[in-house]
Amino acid sequence: MTSPATSSRRRHDVQADDLQAGTLLLAPEHVLLPQGPVRGHAVLVQDGRFADVGPLELLQARHLQHAPIELPGRLLMPGMIDAHHHLTQSFGKSLAYGEPSEIFRRVWVPLEASLDEEFVYMVSKLAALESLRGGFTTVCDAGTRAKGEIGALASATQEAGLRCVLGLICNDGGNDSAPDQRRALKAGAERFIAQWQGTPLVHPSLAISVPEAASDDMLAAVSAQCAEAGIIFQTHVNEHLASVERSVVQRGLRPLELLDSLGALGPQVLIAHGTLVTPSELMVLQRTDTAVSYNPVASQWKGNAVAPATLMAAMGIRFGLGTDATRADAFRLVDAAEAAQKLAFALAIGDASSGGGWTWMDHATHEGARAVGLSHLVGEIAVGKAADFLLVDVDTPEMCTSVDLLWDLVRLGNRDQIDAVFVDGRMRLWHGWPTDWDARALMREVARVAGAAIERAPIQRLHPVAAAHRRQVLAARDGAAR
């Protein structure tokens, strides 16, 4: 029997250099497969892919030239998928606290419009680092309104080593837009797709911010363009009550109904949020095989409602989990996904399991990959898939007595348990930090210029900072006491 001291020594013998080879035969204590965690398995990583997966004894026999790297106390699991992000907004996430809905109108649009290309690159790289640190190996970015070439954002994510589904915004302003403007946007979209399709870490996508920001012609054309190219079309739909009501007044239909009437829904479409959906709209999502990004933290911070994700899962509606540029922490996201469903729906009907834990991990991994159009490439530990994975320390006091590792990961997992993050077969982070570039230097530079960027943007923030709010509340109490 191995003594605790020996076990600890073996666990900590593995160093970053041991995991830098082009071919790795990894033998962790647990491997998270689509059917759940298993013991006694190994994976062979070669040329950026999972070249073999199976019982350790079989892999050792098949690959005698490679000595297995034993990883006791660790779980090898798929990297998680952030199905909805705004990388160029992440540096301003603290502006969202205490704000009423439709914050994009007062904060995000003016903030992004003030960013130059250099700052887009810096904040995107910082956001990519945050995502990797949080256990995300893929993010789906819904597009930026910042000035300059979107290539700055793409360069940042590639250099950080994050896989990115990158949206190009194609808003034409509505049905009063000029035909020449629409033609120019469609031509620009074609060039964007041609430029990035086939690159290792950047996967092109087209986006329209919200249906009301585009004409009927653009909504239908962009969706069709994505279907033809085999990429996804992203748009924010049925997120806020005000936008739903504007759509009814202006177009006679709710946003999701409008897209359906135009033939703009389908398996190539990923709608963000979907928090305000009627029973008939759920049937539309099911019928058209349209995917949804369920963003529970966004609902907590700045939304009107919580998407009925447990019901969507039961109906077979595809969905992933998204951060919406709130906090880039995958374990806290899956916990929030379960908790929001319990508080919004399950408690009232006595549903104690509320998805049973596994639902939320599935939708953070392989179901998330389906939602963002990358199920052929990522989301699970399987032969032929890209080697995007995490090594997670599960030899912790919280998990040493686990009888349900999957559910414990949802409720108890933390990003500080992530030892290593791999994307496309390369280790990108070791204990939360990149090994091949200076993250702290980037942090200092972003911190130096972020305040000025926020200051010059015409932001309308309605909630005071916490200290000022506290003073206001205490002063009001003092006045009432007198």
VENUR-V329994 format. One record per residue. RES is the residue in one letter. PSI is psi in whole degrees, -180 to 180 (999 if undefined). Layout:
RES;PSI + RES;PSI
This chain:
M;136 + T;131 + S;157 + P;-38 + A;-42 + T;-42 + S;-45 + S;-40 + R;-42 + R;-40 + R;-37 + H;-1 + D;-29 + V;127 + Q;169 + A;-40 + D;-28 + D;-18 + L;17 + Q;-8 + A;157 + G;-29 + T;130 + L;130 + L;105 + L;133 + A;78 + P;169 + E;-35 + H;146 + V;131 + L;104 + L;168 + P;-31 + Q;-3 + G;178 + P;141 + V;155 + R;164 + G;18 + H;163 + A;163 + V;143 + L;120 + V;124 + Q;133 + D;39 + G;5 + R;163 + F;107 + A;-23 + D;144 + V;132 + G;-172 + P;140 + L;-44 + E;-40 + L;-43 + L;-37 + Q;-41 + A;-35 + R;-24 + H;64 + L;-23 + Q;-10 + H;122 + A;131 + P;141 + I;109 + E;136 + L;66 + P;145 + G;4 + R;150 + L;130 + L;118 + M;159 + P;144 + G;146 + M;157 + I;123 + D;105 + A;-4 + H;114 + H;162 + H;92 + L;-33 + T;1 + Q;-14 + S;-34 + F;-18 + G;21 + K;-28 + S;-11 + L;-13 + A;-15 + Y;132 + G;13 + E;143 + P;173 + S;171 + E;41 + I;-22 + F;-32 + R;-38 + R;-22 + V;-60 + W;-44 + V;-50 + P;-33 + L;-50 + E;-35 + A;-19 + S;-1 + L;133 + D;176 + E;-39 + E;-42 + F;-35 + V;-45 + Y;-47 + M;-48 + V;-31 + S;-39 + K;-39 + L;-44 + A;-38 + A;-41 + L;-45 + E;-42 + S;-46 + L;-43 + R;-31 + G;1 + G;7 + F;130 + T;-15 + T;136 + V;147 + C;106 + D;128 + A;8 + G;154 + T;149 + R;10 + A;156 + K;162 + G;-178 + E;132 + I;-14 + G;-25 + A;-39 + L;-43 + A;-43 + S;-40 + A;-46 + T;-37 + Q;-43 + E;-34 + A;-22 + G;21 + L;135 + R;136 + C;125 + V;110 + L;118 + G;135 + L;120 + I;132 + C;36 + N;133 + D;0 + G;-12 + G;-175 + N;-12 + D;3 + S;157 + A;145 + P;-37 + D;-38 + Q;-42 + R;-43 + R;-40 + A;-41 + L;-41 + K;-39 + A;-40 + G;-36 + A;-40 + E;-43 + R;-40 + F;-45 + I;-46 + A;-36 + Q;-39 + W;-14 + Q;130 + G;-6 + T;153 + P;-42 + L;-12 + V;126 + H;113 + P;150 + S;157 + L;148 + A;149 + I;127 + S;-56 + V;152 + P;-34 + E;-12 + A;5 + A;159 + S;162 + D;-40 + D;-45 + M;-40 + L;-47 + A;-42 + A;-42 + V;-41 + S;-43 + A;-39 + Q;-40 + C;-42 + A;-42 + E;-37 + A;-9 + G;32 + I;178 + I;150 + F;125 + Q;140 + T;149 + H;124 + V;134 + N;46 + E;-46 + H;145 + L;-40 + A;-41 + S;-36 + V;-45 + E;-39 + R;-41 + S;-42 + V;-42 + V;-45 + Q;-37 + R;-8 + G;2 + L;153 + R;157 + P;-46 + L;-39 + E;-39 + L;-48 + L;-40 + D;-41 + S;-26 + L;-2 + G;25 + A;4 + L;165 + G;-178 + P;-14 + Q;0 + V;136 + L;110 + I;137 + A;132 + H;-79 + G;41 + T;-25 + L;74 + V;134 + T;166 + P;-42 + S;-32 + E;-34 + L;-39 + M;-35 + V;-45 + L;-44 + Q;-46 + R;-39 + T;-5 + D;39 + T;139 + A;160 + V;144 + S;118 + Y;117 + N;79 + P;-35 + V;-36 + A;-38 + S;-39 + Q;-41 + W;-39 + K;27 + G;174 + N;-27 + A;179 + V;132 + A;141 + P;69 + A;-36 + T;-41 + L;-41 + M;-43 + A;-43 + A;-30 + M;-5 + G;19 + I;127 + R;135 + F;152 + G;176 + L;134 + G;152 + T;-29 + D;39 + A;29 + T;-85 + R;135 + A;68 + D;105 + A;-39 + F;-39 + R;-28 + L;-45 + V;-35 + D;-45 + A;-36 + A;-44 + E;-47 + A;-41 + A;-39 + Q;-40 + K;-45 + L;-39 + A;-31 + F;-46 + A;-38 + L;-39 + A;-21 + I;9 + G;28 + D;92 + A;-33 + S;-32 + S;53 + G;-15 + G;22 + G;-57 + W;-32 + T;-45 + W;-34 + M;-38 + D;-44 + H;-10 + A;-12 + T;-100 + H;-33 + E;-33 + G;-40 + A;-38 + R;-40 + A;-36 + V;10 + G;21 + L;25 + S;-22 + H;-13 + L;-41 + V;178 + G;-12 + E;160 + I;99 + A;148 + V;132 + G;-19 + K;156 + A;141 + A;73 + D;106 + F;167 + L;146 + L;115 + V;129 + D;111 + V;10 + D;67 + T;159 + P;-34 + E;-28 + M;1 + C;-20 + T;22 + S;136 + V;-4 + D;82 + L;-38 + L;-48 + W;-35 + D;-34 + L;-40 + V;-44 + R;-27 + L;-15 + G;147 + N;151 + R;-21 + D;-6 + Q;-8 + I;111 + D;-44 + A;147 + V;125 + F;138 + V;129 + D;35 + G;-3 + R;138 + M;122 + R;-33 + L;146 + W;117 + H;43 + G;-1 + W;142 + P;149 + T;-8 + D;8 + W;160 + D;95 + A;-35 + R;-33 + A;-41 + L;-43 + M;-45 + R;-40 + E;-43 + V;-43 + A;-34 + R;-37 + V;-12 + A;-41 + G;-43 + A;-38 + A;-42 + I;-39 + E;-38 + R;-14 + A;140 + P;62 + I;140 + Q;100 + R;129 + L;-22 + H;131 + P;164 + V;162 + A;-43 + A;-42 + A;-39 + H;-41 + R;-43 + R;-41 + Q;-45 + V;-45 + L;-39 + A;-40 + A;-39 + R;-42 + D;-41 + G;-40 + A;-36 + A;-33 + R;999
